[in-house]
Amino acid sequence: MPSENEILDALKGVKYPGYSRDIVSFGIVKDVSVANGAVSIAIHLTSANAEISGQIKSDCEEVIKAVDGVRLAHVQVVQPTEGSPTQPGGPASDQAPQKTPGIARVIAVASGKGGVGKSTVSVNLACALAKRGSSIGLLDCDIYGPSIPLMMGVNGRPSVTEGGEEKLVPLENHGVKLMSMGFLLQDDQPVIWRGPMIMRTIQQFVMQVDWGELDYLLVDLPPGTGDAQLSLCQTVPLDGGVIVTTPQEASLGVVRKGIEMFRKVNVPIIGMIENMSYFIAPGGDRVEIFGYGGGQDEAARQGVPFLGEVPLYTEIRKGGDNGVPVVVGESDSPPAEVFGQIAQQLEEKLAAPAE
């Protein structure tokens, strides 16, 4: 007799209509029961669209019946009536994430903790993906401390499209399209905003920017698990999250909160990157300044893939200060090779069918 976990695994093969994510990761599969070869599930939608309901019901019945030992499949789809209040959870309500036309995949880069080099990882990963031939956008969601303009060597203000709906035109460098609050501020002007203004700005950066056709939009999240993170999850369906940490427990303890945040909003975790893993001294000795193996051990504990170790390397810092990421300026260096390997893993994991 099949187990509930086997049924859920099968249902991961059902994509929500119009989205790349499956119905299990969206959190809309409820009340799974299995008894004597009969399977019953309930799907709770936030949309009253009958076409979506019918397709999901049919797809669920098909994959459930294909599970060995299933004799009967009963799928109940629960929907709000037209005009009734919707409940959170799922991609089809007005408050839920809306797919952005032209953007194939949206990946969030998060840490939970500041000072671990998350923005450095974001710019180098974006450049590594661009060098592999993908069309890439990079969105800086750190409203209070935007650093992407400096690290990508871009100064200026975005223009606005003409005719029809007005949208901001992203700036571009190193083959990556860019949008940041830093492009809209005067020099050292601070941003002193409350939560609702942050949420509205992030929504505009996603939906009202002329991104064009992108294979990947990478989103550099600020530290923490607050308004910016929640706003992004509510605005656009994320295809996955990448967690950045350093080896020591002071970083890993906060990273766990970032992982739990993604899980609570049903965002798949692509994997964990350990930054500042080690330093190669002039004599060739490997020096582990912040300890060893913390990121890899934590990834194993959390059951998420470990994507790689990025070493401490002077050219990483110089590249960030000069606006030429190490992947571009020192393409044969050890950290550039690591970022290239991580970019390849990311592409492979997102291209693979849901497990």
N, C-alpha and C positions, 0 to 999 in steps of 0.2 A: 504494500500500500504506500503511495507517495506521502511525503511529509509536507507540512506547511512551507518549509524552507524551499523544497523542490518546486512547489507551485509558484512561490515568489520569484525564484530564479527564472522560471519559464516566463513569467509576466514581465521580466526585465527586457524581454525581446519585443515588447509592444511599445512603440513610440507614440507619444501624444501627437495627434494630427497637426502637422505643420511645424513640429519641433524635432530637434535632434535628441532630446532626452526622453527616457522611458517613463512609463506611468508610475513605476515603483519609486524612482528617485524624486518624482514630483510629490510623492506622499499622498496620492489619492486612492490607493488601494487599501480597503478596510475589511475587517471581519472575514478573514480567510478561515475556512473550516474544511476538514477532510474526514470522511467517514465511509468505510466500506466501498472505496472506489468512487464515491460521489464527492465532488468539490463544489463548494459554494463560496462566492466572493461578492463583496459590494464595492462599487466604484463611486466615490463621491466627487461629482464635478461642481465647478463654480460657474459653469456656463449652461444656459438653457438651450443651446444649439442642438437640435435633434440629429443633425447629420454627424456631428462629433460623437454624440452618444451612441448612435448606431454603429459607427466604425469601430469605436473602442470595444463595444460589446462583442461584435463579430470577431475582432482580432483576439480578444481574451479567450473566447470559447475555442478558437482554433488552436492556440498554443497550449491551453490546459488539456484539451483532448489528446494532444500529441505526447503528453507525459505518460510514461509507462505505468500502467495500473489504474488509470482513470477510466471509469465507465460512463460517468455522467458529469457534465459541467453546467453549473447554474451561475449566471452573471447578472447581478442586479445593478443597474446604473441609477444613482440618485442624483437628481438635478433640481436646481431652484426653478420655480415658476417664473415666467416673464414678469419683470417688474418687482420681484421680491428681493429682499436684501441677500447678498451673496456672502458666503463664508470664505475665510482665507484657506489657502491650500490648493494648488493646481494653477495652471497657466492661463485660464480663460476668463477670469473675472476682470472687471475694469481696474481693480487694484493690483492685479497679479502681473507678473512679468510679461512684457510684450516683445515678441521677436522683432529685431531691427532689420529691415530689408537690406540685403546686400552683405550682411555680416554673417559668415558661415559659423564661426565659433567665437565664444566670449570666454576668456580665461582670466580669473582673478588671481593676483599675486599678493599674498597676505603674510603677516608674521605674528600679529597680536602684540608684539613688542617692538619698540623703536630701537634704532642703533644696530640692527643686525645686517644691514646692507640690502634691504628689500628692494629699494629703488635701483641700486646698482645691479642687482640680479634682473630686475624688470627690463632695464635698457639693454643689457647684454643679451638677454634671452630674446628680446624683440629683434635685435640686430642679427642674432644667430639664425632665427627663423627666416628673416628677410634674405640672408645670404644663401639659404637653402632653397630660395625661389618662391617663397610664400608672399602673399600680399598682406602686410602687417599694419595695424594701427596700435598706438599706445596711448592710453588715457590715464592721466595723472589725477587721481581722486584725492590726493592730499591737499585739501583746500587751505589748511592753515600753513603748511610748509612745503609748497611745491618745489621739487628739485629736478624734475625731468627736463625743463628748459636748459638748465646749466649742463646737466650730464649729456644731453644730446646736442649741445652746441647751437641752440636755436634762440634767437631774439626776434621780437617783432610782434605784431598783432594780427590775428586771423581776419581775413576779409569775410564778406557776406555774399552769398549767392544772389544773383539778380533774376528777377522774374519768378512768379509763383511763390512757393513757400520759402521764406528767407531762412537760410541756415548758415552757420559758421563754417568756413573752409579751413580744415586743419592745416597746420604748417607741416613741413616735411624735411627730414634729413636722414642720411645713412639708409635710405630706402624705407623709412618708417614714417607713417603719418602720425601727427602728434596733436594732442589737445591737453591744455593745462590751465589752471587758474593763474599760473605765473605769466601767461601771455596777456592776461587782462588787467594786471596790476601795474602800478607805477613804482619802479625801483623796489624800495624796501617797505612799501605800503603793507600794513598788516591787514588780515581779514578778521574782523570781530563780528561773528555771526552766531546766531542761535541755530539749533537743529533744523527747523523747517526750511531755512534758507539754504543750508548745506544740501538737504535732500532735493530741493528744487533745482539747484545748480547741477548736481550729478545727473538728474533726470534729463536736463537740457543738454549736457555734454554727451549723453548717449543718443538721445532721440533727435536733437536739433543741430547735429553736426553732420556735414556732408562727407561721411566716411567713404562713400563709394562702395566698390566691391572689395571686401576683405576676406582673406582666408581665416585670419585670427585677429581679434581685438584683445590685446592684453590690457588689464586694468590694474594699475599700481594703487593698492589700497593704503590708507594711512594706518598707523598702529591702532590697536584697540578693536572693540567689537560693538561700536556705537552707530550713530546716525548714518555715516557715510556707507558703512558696510551693509546695514539694513536697507538703505535706500537703493543701493545697487541691486541687491537681491530682489527687491520689489519691482525694479524698473525693467530688468532684462533677464531672460532665462540664462543662467550661467551654465556652461558646459563642463566646468570644473574649476577647482581651486588648487593653486600651488602654494605650499607652505615653506617659508624661509626661516631658518633658525641658525644659531651658532651652537658649538658643542656643549657649552656649560649649562648647568641646571637652571641658572637664573633666567636664561632664555627659554629653555625647554618648558619650564613651568607655565609660562605665559602662552607659549605656542599651543599647549594643550587646549587652552580656551579658544584659540582661533580655529582649531580643528573641530571642537564641539560646536562652535558657531555655524560652520559650514554644514555640519550634520543636522543641526536643528532646522536649517532652512532648506534641507534636501539638496545641497550642492555636492556633487561627487568630488572627492579629493583625488587629484591626479597623482600627487606624490609630494615628498619633502626634499628640500635642498638644504645641505649644510654649508653655510658660508663661513669664511675665515677659519677653515678647518685646520690648517697647519701653515708653517712658514719654512721655506728652505733657506737656511743660513748661507752666507758666502762660502763657507767651507763645504757645503753640500749636505750638512746635517738637517734632518727634518725636525723642526721644533713645534710642538703642539701647545701653543700658548694658552688656548682656552680649553684644554683637555682633549680627549680623544674618543671618538665613536658615539658621542651623545646623540647626534641626529639619527644615525643609523639604528641605534638601539631603540630610540623613541619611535621611529617609523615602524619597527617590528612590533613594538608593544601596541601601537595604534592600528596595526593591520593595514598600513598604507605603503605604497612603493617608496623606496629610497632612490632618488634620482641622481645624486652625485655629491661629491665634495669639491667645493671651490676653495683653492688655497689663498692665503694672504699673499698679495703680489703688488709690488710698488706701482706697476703700470696700471693696475685697476684704479687706484686712487688718482694717479695722474690723468688717466683717460677721463674719469668723471669730472675732474676740475677743468680740463681743457675741452670738454664737449666731444671727445672722440672715444667712445667705449672701447675697452680692450679687445673685444671681438673684431672691431674694425681696425684699430691702430696697431695691434700686436696679434695678428690673426694666427700666428704659429706658436704663441705662448701657451704654457700649461693651462691657465684659466680659460683662455679662448677655446682650447680643445674641449675642456669640460663643458662649457656652455654649448658648444656644438653638439656634444653627446646628449646633453639634457634636451636640447631642441629636437633632436631626432627621436628620443624616447617620447617626448610630448606628442609629436606627430603620430607616432605608432600607436600610442595608447588611445588617442582620440579617433584614430581610423579604425581601431579594432571594434568588433561588435560587442555589445554589452554582455557581461558575463552573467 
